[in-house]
Amino acid sequence: MFVYDDKAGANAAARFWWMLRAVGHARVQVIDGGLDAIMRSGLPVTDTVTEARPAPAYPASQWMLPTVTLAEVASDAKDPDKIVIDVRESYRYRGEREPIDLVAGHIPGAINVPYLKNLDDDGYFLPAEQLAELYGRVMGERTPDKLTIHCGSGVTACHTLLALEQAGLSGARLYVGSWSEWSRNDRPIGKVGQDESK
């Protein structure tokens, strides 16, 4: 199965890829570059809505990809053996402005690696070797299962999970609730320039 969106795979397509993989559907791929790449390649497109055909229920019995809870991400952010990566744009992480959620800032202890770093100037994923180098620097000696990835709502974080997969670094965990949950639950709010050791 091939999936795409109009955000270079950064929004719905990466999340759909993650959800399908999480229920055991291994044969799913995101089209690199999304709808723009499809159109640039000259493949035919249409604005005609395809009628959905009924299909039998998908045989999913359990969630197969790792996630973390609010309490777990709070613990992970304080654990030097683990890394919490916030993939939102840097101005949101720094706490300068928040266009979606109620409060600007970040989870204290989280680091910022914006998902756009996964892409080249044309909106395509960087080659696997470059992604491995980028995240290898972030991880240091840690293994991928020590990474927790989040964004604003748990959708764009899947773009970075896909980039990690491309880099051969499978096993990172998704904080599904992400900043939307954290910022609405009386949790500490980090902003760049503040002392986060408290």
Residue pairs with C-beta under 8 A, 6 or more apart in sequence:
1 20
1 25
1 27
1 28
1 29
2 28
2 29
2 30
2 31
3 13
3 16
3 17
3 20
3 28
3 29
3 30
3 31
4 13
4 30
4 31
4 34
4 35
4 37
4 38
5 11
5 12
5 13
5 34
5 35
6 34
6 35
6 36
7 13
7 34
8 33
8 34
8 36
8 37
8 119
8 123
8 124
9 17
9 30
9 31
9 32
9 33
9 34
9 125
9 159
9 162
10 34
10 115
10 116
10 119
10 156
10 159
11 155
11 156
11 159
12 155
13 30
13 31
13 34
14 30
14 155
14 156
14 158
14 159
14 161
14 162
15 154
15 155
15 158
16 28
17 28
17 29
17 30
17 158
17 162
18 65
18 158
18 161
18 162
18 174
20 28
21 28
21 64
21 65
22 63
22 64
22 65
23 58
23 60
23 62
23 63
23 64
24 59
24 60
24 61
24 62
24 64
25 58
30 162
31 37
31 38
32 124
32 125
33 40
33 122
33 123
33 124
34 123
35 45
36 123
37 123
37 124
38 45
39 45
65 174
66 145
66 171
66 172
66 173
66 174
67 173
67 174
67 175
67 176
68 76
68 148
68 173
68 174
68 175
69 177
70 177
70 181
70 182
70 185
70 187
72 148
72 175
73 84
73 107
73 148
73 150
73 175
73 182
74 107
74 187
76 82
76 83
76 84
76 148
77 84
77 107
77 108
77 109
77 110
78 109
81 142
81 146
82 142
82 146
82 147
82 148
83 111
83 138
83 139
83 142
83 146
83 147
83 148
84 107
84 109
84 110
84 111
84 147
84 148
84 150
84 175
85 110
85 111
85 112
85 113
85 138
85 147
85 148
85 149
85 150
85 160
86 93
86 106
86 107
86 110
86 111
86 112
86 113
86 150
86 151
86 179
87 112
87 113
87 114
87 115
87 149
87 150
87 151
87 156
87 157
87 159
87 160
88 106
88 112
88 114
88 115
88 151
88 152
88 156
88 179
89 114
89 116
90 112
90 114
91 97
92 98
92 99
92 104
92 106
92 152
92 179
93 105
93 106
93 110
93 112
93 114
93 192
94 106
94 112
94 191
94 192
95 104
95 105
95 106
95 189
95 190
95 191
95 192
96 104
97 104
98 104
98 105
100 152
100 153
100 180
101 152
101 179
101 180
101 183
101 184
102 183
102 184
103 183
103 189
104 189
104 191
105 183
105 189
105 190
105 191
106 112
106 179
106 189
106 190
106 191
107 150
107 179
107 182
107 187
107 190
108 188
108 189
108 190
108 196
109 190
109 196
110 150
110 190
111 138
113 134
113 135
113 138
113 160
115 151
115 156
115 157
115 159
115 160
115 163
117 134
118 125
118 126
118 131
118 134
118 159
118 160
118 163
119 125
119 126
120 126
125 131
125 162
125 163
125 166
126 134
126 163
128 166
128 167
128 168
131 163
131 164
131 166
131 167
132 167
132 168
132 169
134 167
135 163
135 164
135 167
135 169
136 169
139 146
139 147
139 169
143 171
144 164
144 169
144 170
144 171
144 172
145 171
145 172
145 173
147 164
147 171
147 172
147 173
148 172
148 173
148 174
148 175
149 157
149 160
149 161
149 164
149 172
149 173
149 174
149 175
150 157
150 174
150 175
150 177
150 178
150 179
151 157
151 178
151 179
152 178
152 179
152 180
153 178
153 179
153 180
154 174
154 175
154 176
154 177
154 178
154 180
157 174
157 175
157 178
158 174
160 172
161 172
161 174
164 170
164 172
183 189
190 196
